[in-house]
Amino acid sequence: MMDCRPARTLAARLRPGCFRSHDPKGLMMVSAQQRRRAAQRRGSVVLEYLLLATIVGLGVIVGLAVVRDALVTELKDLAFAIRLLL
């Protein structure tokens, strides 16, 4: 495992396999393994949102189809009632 402890010298801060986070002084060092884990977590979150959007989209499509069928049925009933009046 890499030693990515906070470093006091410039040479120690530029160790291969470590990078500086948003810390302007460069005192927080993160290992490559920690970066990979963070990337995997971000990927899984994106996948979850994609799955959620797919399920919601399918629900909206099915719901609109049901509303369409109900509206067509009601309009047919209305047309039949108007035809009987005339």
C-alpha positions, 0 to 999 in steps of 0.5 A, a space after each residue: 500500500 502506498 504511503 500517501 500521508 500529508 507531506 511537508 516537503 515538495 518532493 514528498 507531495 509529488 509522490 507517484 500514485 498520490 494526488 492532491 485533493 482540493 486542499 490548496 496547500 496539498 496536505 491531503 494526499 489520496 491513494 490511487 486505490 481510494 480514487 478507484 473506489 470513489 470512481 466506482 461509487 460515482 459509477 454506481 450512483 449514476 447507474 442507480 439514477 439511470 435505472 430510476 429514470 428508466 422505471 419512471 419513464 416507463 411508468 409515465 408511458 403506461 400511465 399516458 396510454 391508460 389515460 388515452 384509452 379512458 379518454 377515447 372511451 368517454 368521448 365515444 360515449 359522449 358522441 353516442 349520447 349526442 347522436 341519440 339526442 339528434 
